[in-house]
């Protein structure tokens, strides 16, 4: 049995993946949720608050067995700028929180693999170290793209820092969830468009197959970029943003 830590496990793709893995005796799932949920072995943490995320990581490091898998699923697509402890919420949720959560887990040596649920839209990101972390360049569309780009970049750097850990970042597909839902005419249009997108359960099945791949990274210290289930070259935007994202980290 392999232990799997899953953030964002209470809704959308996360809930579908948690349900799929719970039905498989090969996995023991440790959900991480922002608000208390009736899920076995659940840990509550707000990934927009690094202190909360780190505390959750420390608690989980004492519970999971060596060889565990960490899946960063939690994500937000904000409609307006919101600061949490001085940082824009999407940037904190996608970058600072995951780094804080995994730091004690990686240091403990109990996590062997890290899978990051990224977004193909990261190619539309434009990271500015003097503006993006605080949302000074906030856009109801581009902020999501930019912070997912930053998440992919920091996880590539983490792969270099932890060469014994198998890292991958995946665009999971175009999935019908409540991510990005909002009111008004734009929200109405988006809900209509989403009707043609695939169900979370279809995406979850894809991720289960990806979790079964024996190794993602081609070599120690590298991270693989997957577009759904296909390993592809990293988009050039990830290389271009690397220095700017590193400059912005606290």
C-alpha positions in Angstrom: 0.0 0.0 0.0 1.3 3.5 -0.9 0.3 6.6 1.0 -0.8 9.6 -1.1 -1.2 13.1 0.2 -3.8 15.0 -1.9 -4.5 18.7 -1.6 -7.7 20.2 -2.9 -9.4 16.8 -2.1 -12.9 18.0 -1.3 -14.1 19.3 -4.7 -13.7 19.0 -8.4 -10.9 16.8 -9.8 -9.5 16.4 -6.3 -12.7 14.8 -5.0 -13.0 12.6 -8.0 -9.4 11.4 -7.6 -9.8 10.8 -3.9 -12.9 8.7 -4.6 -11.1 6.7 -7.3 -8.0 6.0 -5.1 -10.2 5.2 -2.1 -11.7 2.3 -4.0 -8.2 0.9 -4.7 -6.6 -1.1 -1.8 -3.2 -0.2 -3.2 -3.6 3.4 -2.0 -4.1 5.1 1.3 -5.2 8.7 0.8 -4.5 11.6 3.1 -6.7 14.5 2.0 -5.7 18.1 2.7 -8.6 20.4 2.7 -9.1 24.1 3.5 -12.3 23.6 5.6 -13.2 20.6 7.7 -14.6 17.8 5.6 -15.9 14.3 6.4 -13.0 12.5 4.8 -10.9 9.8 6.4 -7.4 11.0 7.5 -8.2 14.6 6.5 -5.8 17.4 7.4 -7.1 21.0 7.4 -4.8 23.7 6.0 -5.2 26.9 4.0 -2.5 26.8 1.4 -2.8 30.6 1.0 -1.2 30.8 4.4 2.3 29.2 4.4 2.4 28.8 8.2 -0.8 26.7 8.0 0.6 24.7 5.1 3.9 24.0 6.8 2.1 22.9 10.0 0.0 20.4 7.9 3.2 19.2 6.2 4.9 18.6 9.6 1.8 16.7 10.9 1.7 14.5 7.7 5.4 13.8 7.8 4.7 12.0 11.1 1.8 9.9 9.6 2.8 8.7 6.2 5.0 5.8 5.4 8.3 6.2 3.4 7.6 6.1 -0.4 4.6 8.4 -0.2 3.3 10.4 -3.1 2.3 14.1 -2.8 -0.3 15.4 -5.3 -0.7 19.2 -5.4 -4.2 19.6 -6.7 -5.5 22.7 -4.9 -6.0 25.7 -7.1 -7.9 29.0 -7.3 -9.0 31.2 -10.2 -9.8 34.5 -8.5 -12.3 37.0 -9.9 -10.8 39.9 -7.9 -7.6 40.8 -6.2 -7.4 39.5 -2.6 -4.4 39.7 -0.4 -3.5 37.0 2.3 -0.7 38.1 4.6 0.4 40.6 1.9 0.4 38.2 -1.0 -2.2 37.7 -3.8 -4.3 34.7 -3.0 -3.6 32.7 -6.3 0.1 33.3 -6.0 0.1 32.2 -2.4 -2.1 29.1 -3.1 -0.2 27.9 -6.1 3.4 28.7 -5.0 4.0 29.7 -1.4 1.6 27.2 0.2 2.7 24.1 -1.8 6.4 24.9 -1.1 5.7 25.3 2.6 3.6 22.1 2.7 6.2 19.9 1.0 9.3 21.3 2.8 8.9 19.2 6.0 7.7 16.2 3.9 10.7 16.2 1.7 13.1 16.8 4.6 11.6 13.8 6.4 12.5 11.6 3.4 9.1 10.0 3.4 7.9 11.5 0.1 9.3 9.8 -3.0 7.2 11.4 -5.7 5.5 14.8 -6.3 2.8 15.3 -8.9 1.7 18.9 -9.5 -1.6 19.6 -11.3 -0.6 22.4 -13.5 -2.4 24.2 -16.4 -1.8 24.4 -20.1 -2.8 28.1 -19.8 0.5 28.8 -18.1 1.8 29.6 -21.5 -0.3 32.8 -21.3 1.4 33.8 -18.0 3.6 36.9 -17.7 5.4 36.9 -14.3 6.6 40.2 -12.9 8.6 39.7 -9.6 7.8 43.3 -8.5 4.1 43.0 -9.1 2.7 39.5 -9.4 3.2 38.3 -5.8 1.1 41.2 -4.5 -1.3 41.2 -7.3 -0.3 44.7 -8.5 -0.7 43.3 -12.0 -4.0 41.5 -11.2 -6.2 40.3 -14.1 -9.2 38.1 -13.7 -7.8 35.8 -16.4 -4.1 36.3 -16.6 -3.4 36.0 -12.9 -4.4 32.4 -13.0 -2.2 31.7 -16.0 0.7 33.6 -14.4 0.6 31.9 -11.0 0.3 28.4 -12.6 3.3 29.3 -14.6 5.1 30.3 -11.4 4.0 27.0 -9.8 5.5 24.9 -12.6 8.7 26.9 -12.4 9.2 26.5 -8.7 8.5 22.8 -8.9 11.2 22.4 -11.6 13.6 24.1 -9.2 12.5 21.8 -6.4 13.3 18.8 -8.6 16.8 20.0 -8.9 17.0 20.6 -5.1 15.7 17.1 -4.3 17.2 14.8 -7.0 16.1 11.6 -5.2 12.4 12.6 -5.6 10.5 12.0 -8.8 8.7 15.2 -9.9 6.1 15.9 -12.7 3.8 18.7 -13.6 0.7 17.8 -15.6 -1.9 19.7 -17.5 -4.8 17.4 -16.5 -7.3 18.3 -19.3 -10.2 20.7 -19.8 -12.5 19.7 -17.0 -15.9 20.7 -15.9 -15.5 22.0 -12.3 -16.4 25.2 -10.5 -12.9 26.6 -10.9 -13.2 30.2 -12.1 -17.0 30.3 -11.6 -18.3 33.9 -11.1 -21.4 35.9 -11.5 -22.7 38.2 -14.3 -22.8 37.6 -18.0 -19.2 36.2 -18.1 -20.1 33.7 -15.5 -23.2 32.6 -17.4 -21.2 32.2 -20.6 -18.5 30.2 -18.9 -21.1 27.8 -17.3 -22.5 27.2 -20.8 -19.1 26.5 -22.3 -18.2 24.1 -19.5 -21.1 21.8 -20.4 -19.0 20.4 -23.2 -15.9 19.8 -21.0 -15.0 16.4 -19.6 -16.3 15.2 -16.2 -13.9 15.2 -13.2 -14.2 11.4 -13.1 -12.7 11.1 -16.6 -9.8 13.3 -15.6 -9.3 11.4 -12.3 -9.0 8.1 -14.3 -6.3 9.7 -16.4 -4.4 10.8 -13.3 -4.7 7.3 -11.8 -3.0 5.9 -14.9 -0.3 8.6 -14.6 0.3 7.7 -11.0 0.8 4.1 -12.2 3.8 5.1 -14.4 6.9 3.7 -12.7 8.9 6.9 -13.1 8.0 10.3 -14.5 11.3 12.2 -14.6 13.9 11.1 -17.2 16.8 11.6 -14.8 17.4 12.7 -11.2 17.0 16.4 -10.6 14.6 16.9 -13.5 10.8 17.3 -13.7 8.6 16.1 -16.6 5.9 18.2 -18.2 2.9 16.1 -19.1 0.1 17.3 -21.4 -2.6 14.9 -20.1 -0.8 11.6 -20.3 1.9 12.6 -22.9 5.3 13.7 -21.8 6.3 16.8 -23.8 9.1 19.3 -23.9 8.6 22.1 -21.4 7.0 25.3 -22.9 9.6 28.0 -23.5 7.7 30.3 -21.1 8.9 28.1 -18.2 12.5 28.7 -19.0 11.9 32.4 -19.6 10.1 32.9 -16.3 12.6 31.0 -14.1 14.8 33.9 -13.0 11.9 36.2 -12.3 10.0 33.6 -10.2 13.1 32.8 -8.2 13.7 36.5 -7.5 10.2 36.9 -6.1 10.3 34.0 -3.6 10.5 35.2 0.1 
